[in-house]
Amino acid sequence: MSKEDYAKELPKLQLAMVRFQQHAMESGQKTLIIFEGRDAAGKDGTIKRVTEHLSVRNTRKMALPKPSDRERSQWYFQRYVSHLPAAGELVIFNRSWYNRGGVEPVMGFCDPEEHEDFLRDVPTLEAMLVESRTVIVKLWLDISKDEQAKRLAARHSDPLKILKSSPLDDAAQAKWDDYSKARDEMLTRTHTSLVPWICVRNDHKKAGRINVLRHLVKTLAPKEIAKAVKAPDPAVVYPFSVEALSDGRLER
């Protein structure tokens, strides 16, 4: 996507998101958007464009730190549930309870039984939220190994990006195959008809952001708002299917 096309389309999509939120605030819609993906997959930048012009009071972006000793002793989902949206609110999880589907088992922060319990229980939790009239969108941002390496290197060389770096960055490349295996199992076992996973090919950030915004408007906004927005490019944004594990759409 050219810079010119990006600059032209972005404000139109952001305006559509503003109009969606106006409707959600009036109707009392509860909305939860979950952003997941590999390290340096572009979650922060995409979330920034999604929320840039939305209501500060009705929009919350959650990026929880590692759990305290007390939180580790609680029911796993407990610290996330307290941040769920009320009527008219939009909550965005920048990483979520799906830490236990990827980072935790790969890095040894949970044991195999805890990992299995999570994969079994999370579809039930999400079904309960949908039954309580919470709209959930789950996005998996996917990038290639080479692109991840470039972005992680930039974090160390650019002083403006130093706060994006974390101790887990070094493991992202070394444990690439382990993360791929965990991702594949997580997507396969937690993709449901009620709360499907939507995958985003995000090597090209501008195309990824535009198509995520298109998907959100098409999914969340009333028809009179959504009809003016193009459908997302299926080469960039697509619903997860088992075939994506082997047909090249998900990076290996």
N, C-alpha and C positions, 0 to 999 in steps of 0.2 A: 504494500500500500504506500503510495507516495505521500510526502509530507503535505502536499496541497489537498489531496483527497481526505486525509486524516483531519486536517484543520477545518475543512468544510463540513464533514459529517459529525465530528465529535460534539459540537455545541447543539446540534439538532437532537442527537440522542440524549444528551444531558437534559435538554428541555423536556423531552418525553419522560425521563425519569422524574423530573420535578412534577410534571402533571400526574404521573402515577402516584407520587407520594401525596399530592393534594387529595386525590381520590381515596387513598388508603387512610389518611387522617380523618376524612369525613365519614368513611364507612366503618372505621374501626378495624381494618385488616391488620392482622399480625403477620409479619414477614421475617423470615430468617434465611440469610444467604451464607452458605459455608464455602470458604475458599480453602482448598487444599492443593498440594503439589510439592514437587521436589524443592530443595533449597535453591533460591535464585530463579524460581519459575516465573516471577513477575507478579506475585500476589499483591504486594504493597502498591505498586504503580497502578494496577488495574483497579484496586479498591479506591485509590485516590480519585481516579476519573469518574468512578461510579458515584461517589459521595460528594464531589466537589461543590455542587450547588444545592444539596439537599438540606433539609432543616436540621440544625444542630440539636435542637431539643428532641426531635423524633427519630434521630439516627444515632445509633451507637456502634462503634467499631471496637471489637474485643480481640485483644491479642494477649492471652493470659500468660504470666510467667510460669516457671516450673513450680509444681505444687509444693506447699510447705509440708512439714512432717504431719501436722494435723490433717491437712487435706488428703495426704496419702493414706490416712487411716479411715477416710470416709468412703461411702459409696462412690464409685469412680465418677459417675455422671453429676454428682452433687454440685460441684463448683461451677459447672457449666449451666445447669438448670436455673440457677439464680439470675443469670443474665438473659434469659429468654425474653422475647418481646411481649409487651402488653398491647392493648388495642391501639391501633394507629401508629405503632412503632416499627421501625426497620432496624434489625440487629444484624451485623455482619461479623462472623467469626473468621479472623485471620489465623488459620489453624484452629482446631476444635477438638471435640472428643475423639476425632480420628487420629490424633497423636498416637493413640493406642493401636491403631491399625497399621502405622508405619514406623515413625521414629522410635517409639518405645520398644517394640520387639527387636528391631534392628540393632539398637544401641544397648540392649540388655536392661532397659529401665522397667520392664515388666517381665513376669515369667510366662511360660507357654500356657499355663492354665488361665491366667488373667487375660492373655491375648485371645484365647478361645472363648472365654466368657463374653468378652467385648463383641466379638464378631457374631456371636449368637444373639446377644441382647439388643444391640443398637437398632436393628430393623424394627423391633417391637417398640422401643422408645420413640422412634421417629413416627411410627404408625399412630401412637398415642397422641403425639403432637398434632398430626394432621387431623385426627378425630376431634381435637380441641380447637380446630379452625386456625391452625398456624400453617401458613404457606412456607414450604421449605424448598430452596434451590441449592443443590450441591454441585460445585464446580471443581473439577480436577484439572489443574494447569500442568501441562506436560511439555518438557523441553528435551533436547538432545544432550548427550553427554558432553560433546564439544562446546555447545553453547553454554551449558552450565559452567564449564571450566573457565570460559572467557568472563562470565559475569562474576564468578567468585574471585578471579584474579583482579578484576576492576575494584572490588571492595577493598582489597589490600593496597592498591596503588592510588586510589582516588580518596583524598582526605574527607571529601564530602559524603562518601559512602561508608566510612569506617564504622558508623553506628549500626549498619546493617549486618556486619560480620558477627559471627557467633562461634563458640567452641566446636559446634557441630559441623561447621563448614568443611573442615579437613576430612571428615568422614564421608561427606557427600559423594566424592569421586571414588574414594577407596572402597566404599561399600555400595557402589552403584548397583551391582547385580543383586545384592541383598535387598536393597530398596525396591528394585524392580519386582522381585518375588513377593515382597510384602504388599506392594501396590496391587499386583495382579490378584492376590487372594482377597484383599480388602474390597476392591471394586466388584469382584465376582460375587462375594458373599453379602455385600451390603447394598447392591443395586436392586431396587424393588420398583414395582409399578407405581406405588404411592409416592416414593421419594427416589427417583432415578438419579444416577450420576450423569453429569454432562461433562464431556472431556473437551479440553481446549488445547490445540496445538499452538504453543506460545513461543516458538523460536523468534518470531517476528512480533515484537511487542505491540506495535500500532495496530496491526491486523487483529491481534488477539483482543485488545481492549475494545475496538469497535465491535467485534462480533460478540463479545461477552455482553456489551450494552444492548446490542440488538436482541440477544436471547433473553435478557432480563425484561426488556420492555414487552416482548412478545409473550413471555410467560406470566408476568405480574400485572401488566396494565390492562384496563378495560379495552374492549374491542375498538371503541372509537378512537383511542389513543394508539393502540398497537397497529392498527391497519395502515397507518401512515409510515410505518417503519419497515425497512427491508428485512426479509428473513436472514438469519445468519448464514454465512457461507459454510456448507457442510464439510468442506475441506479443512475448515478451521475449528468449528464447533459441531459436535455430534454426540448423540446419546451413546453411553457405553453399551457394548455388547461383547459377548465372549469372543467373537470373531476378531475384535480389535486387538486382542492379545497376540495374534499371530499374523495379521494381514498388513502390518507395518504402520498402522495408525498410532499406536502407542510405542514410544521409544524404548528400545531394548538396551 
